[in-house]
């Protein structure tokens, strides 16, 4: 069949076999293309303008805050901060760009990296102050120094020097902490503890005595959740502090303490002993379910930070007790959430105002009670704090030394923290202290901070 | 003819440009990134040539990834093709509820891999799921550790993935079966061939193109596995169910070792190419010599 003159051959299928020949008229084809092109063009334009946050309305009237607080007490706390901000700076539209999922904000970090690399930073983003933050964003020149803010707001008078030092690089601070969290805690189920007939252990020897008693009754002494979790990392971190002492522990991050030394071996060997007393399904329990091991009575205690208390409250579990992790009394492994000011933030003035709110007494007093953490300011109002928070404040004020945490990225760079996490994941399975120590030594050698 | 030629080029040009940029230019960029030292936020453009590949290859995790790739591919492709073919043969009988059964079998393919991963994570958890069922029906002695097994965990993941894709392979086999001319089957039957012989000598050879397509599709899926592993095992206990895709993702977004991540990506591409390139070349040779 001959093709009509004004038509376009759309398709032939196996022409040799004389199969289908489809045609449409040229005019119809051009109309269709024009319509399709117009549709594509407008959707591309719409996509472009939607992605430019803050460029739609006037400058300095918007604020985009990027965090991983999307559920429970964390979202309540964030909203409380927003209320304080709105009261002090009316007329600014706040965009809450929180991204949830994955513990410790891994998803949020991935999106943040893309945005920072693509020069589209948010006005402020949540992070843990310390080596990871400094290595990733400060040293690469992506953040503005905040020394003037610190001077104007007088933070040096109300915050301990260790916290300011953790947030600083080359003498200048780059982030403002909104809370203080403690990483080295023992959190236990009070009813189970009474059933076993023991008390919360203050040394590792006491722990193993207690663990043997519990094992005889069929109760796992320590809870681990290792499917995408960091329970083993937390246990080993506290053991490192217990065996090396504060100075030895700090020396791990600047090369003064050798990762191949005896203290590290002792820590890993003690950790290897713990696996025998852990809940037998520790390889398949999802990391975020670690608090539920204690609240549901599957384990006697967990060695983790006070953010697990949020997990208890979410399950309406109040029968929990707390104490410093064994052999680490007086030492405060500090973790905190803080905000900085990225260079090239679309709305610098509201962003700086946000930092003022975050660091202020009013902001922190509104934020911390629902979050379950404490304000690092010495002039905090603790009237709304629960029993744990009161104890935490007392510990904060009487702590002999503040230390960074490896697991949550305040002690080492992302490369080392990932190698650490991977080594601990293998440790869960091979339970071999020597193999794990070799992996950590290798990771330390390739880390510029430690090996220099 | 020239006007049609130019018009054809014009019509194809948006696709050509898009594919050119988003596929080939970016592949080139990945190869370039894998040869420099980009191990932090700011790239350091000094050439390290094959150093990144060496660092990736000497990581014991990488060897586990390769082993898992082979195991996963064999189990996944084998299950998909065998089960898909059997289901297609059964459905080809023009039974009454064929449409319903076809829908049921192909429905898992409509479920995203993330949902598949989460569901099978719970199904194959040794303390819940299938093991509970086994205990309930009196087979409590058989309590496999599924994806927590050090050596065979990846087989569990492959099974979950083949549950998802069997229906799709069944659909293409069904189309292939329906295209086989009945005269050939009848001729074979008249020559005295029994049912098994008909399948072995007539039907399966005629379905060879479909089998190749299925092999290719499932092969590509197995090289690129990522979402299922992340949601089902997270890399498994001690990286026992780790795969190349997950390794690449963590190198980039957790460790910020972008160059090493690019090296893993290039290796994945070369593995996929190993399978694809000979097939395409063979096809072209057959077409050229008129045998295809």
Interface residues (C-beta under 8 A of the other chain):
Chain A: X8 X9 X106 X109 X110 X113 X116 X117 X135 X136 X137 X140 X141 X142 X226 X227 X228 X281 X283 X284 X413 X414 X415 X418 X419 X421 X422 X425 X426 X427 X428 X429 X430
Chain B: X4 X7 X39 X40 X41 X42 X61 X125 X126 X127 X148 X150 X233 X234 X235 X237 X238 X239 X240 X250 X253 X254 X255 X256 X257
